[in-house]
Amino acid sequence: MDVKDIELGENDALLSNKNSVTIFFKEKIDERDICSIVGEWYLILVIPDGRKMYVDEEAFSKSKPVNNEASKLADVSIAGNVILTN
C-alpha cells in the first residue's frame, strides 16, 4: 500500500519520512487496512498513554528501519509502519 492510497478522516493524521509511516486514526480501523499498512502478522501494544499501537511482528527480522516516532511513543524500539488508535 502506498501512503497516498491511505484514506484519512477529518481527525486522522499521518507522519511520514523516508523510512516509515505512523498513522493516527481517531476511530477504529478495519483489519484488512491494518494488514495492508502494517503487515499480515501484527501485534497490538497498549502504549503508556493508553492508546493502541499496531506494529509489524516481523519488522526487525525483515530488516525494516526503526520508526523513531513510534519508538518514542511506545518507549520501546519499534520498526516499520505503525497504526495508532484511541
Buried (B, 14 or more C-beta within 10 A) or exposed (E): EEEEEBEEEEEBEEBBEEEBBBBBBBEEBEEEBBBBBBBEEBBEBEBEEEBBBBBBBBBBEEEBEBBBBBBEBBEEEBBBBBBBBE
